[in-house]
Amino acid sequence: MKQIKRELEGELRKAAGMYPVVSVVGPRQSGKTTLVRAVFAEKAYVSLENPDIRAYAVEDPRGFLAEHKEGAILDEVQRVPDLLSYLQEMVDTDRRAGRFVLTGSQHFLMMRDVSQSLAGRTAILSLLPLSLGEIQEDSGLENLDGVIQRGFYPRLHEQQLDPYPVLRDYFQTYVERDVRSLLRVHDLQTFETFVRLCAGRVGQLLNLTSLANDAGISPTTARDWIGLLETSFILFRLMPYHANISKRLIKSPKLYFHDVGLAAFLCGIEEARHLKNHPLRGNLFENMVIADLLKQRFNRGRDNRLCFFRDSTGNEVDLLYPLGPDFLPVEIKAGQTVSQDWLRGLKTFRKVRTDKGPPGLIVYGGKQGQRRTGGTVIPLGMMVQEIRELEENR
């Protein structure tokens, strides 16, 4: 089995040279444990998923930490949140950089505990599933439907597994473990239906009332469940662009999944060929591109400042990617034939933007790049390089 080198490694090593604690958060099976154990091979490894070890850490946190005075990797630390207060005492006494490495697969829960106990003592990095750049060398991007259906969890690529049963088991394990531990969901079948309804809405404006009605739950429950899905890195909300402009803008966010393969599975796509004429193919392609650009920022230790533009008349730009103080407008199209109509949203955004940012970019499902008036058209395989060059020149 070949392990894929992760782009976050450089930021991880840098953070370990600056802070006594480094925290790596991300979805289950995104490769957190593999990464930190490879980078910090000399450190003791402790999994708090192990019931016996977890009981020890809960019942005698000082005794547990005393066994690791020189530091350790504490995996899935959100399982023992009170441990962080005792860890604070320990690192305040000895502020050596890179002493403890924490991982967690529950984002906001862990962030809250870290902010209370380890503020100023830890760097927090996010590791999402593999990026396009990380799989491109080994797998290539020739078969886009295959890339979408497989998704980006490392195990699928490193072991060349059939994605459908792996993603099915992943989702069932998530429901049985994380959902039960994070929220008292009494009707798991209704929750599963709700998640599938979310997958069918990728790339669409979030309408909680409509989503709740379709799932047969209250809007309040729908809001709580969306929060749960964000907490455990299943999906994220892309927020709308706001600026001091007179034109009325849409205020609702859009829904996207951190892994497009999981979204495709939840939409009932069992094989790549099922995507060819699927009505959500364009939405899933868009999901893949936006999730990848989020990974590009996280892998370099940057915050999520991605957003989208849409006005009240329906003019839209799929993504605004931050370039310093400016935004790069990005249109995302799964089609292989370039249409002049694809430039409409870019032209509208140029009229209302408050910065003097770069011209637009169109990422599409074709293979040839084009320099057009009002926007540069590039295939998916060129996207990361194109944006990196733009960032270097800003």
PEVEN-V811535 format. One line per field, one symbol per residue. psi: psi as a letter, one per 40 degrees, with the letter a starting at -180 (. if undefined). burial: # if it has 9 or more other C-alpha atoms within 8 Angstrom, else .. A space follows every 50 residues. Layout:
psi: ???
burial: ???
//
This chain:
psi: hhhhhidedddddddeedidhhhhiiiifeeddddddddfdeiihhhedh dddddddddgddddddefdeiihhhfeedgdedddddddddddhfhifdi hiiiehcddddddddddfheeiihihhiiiidddeddddifdgddddddd aehdddddefihddddddddddddddcdddddighdgdddddddddddde eheihhgdddddddefiidddddddddddddffdiihhiihhigidhhii eiiihiidhdddddddeehdiddeedfhdeddddddddddddddddddee fiiheiiihhieeehihdhhhhgbeihhhhihheiehhidddeddddddd deieifaiiihhhieaehihhiheihhiideedddddddddde.
burial: .......##.###.##..#########.####..###.....#.#####. ..##.###..#..##..#..########.##.######..#.....#### #######.##..##..##..###.#######..###....#...###### ########....##.###..#.###..###.........########### ###.##.#..###.#.###.###....#########.####.......## .################.#..#.##.....#################### #....######...#########..##########......########. ..#.....########.......#######..##.....##...
//
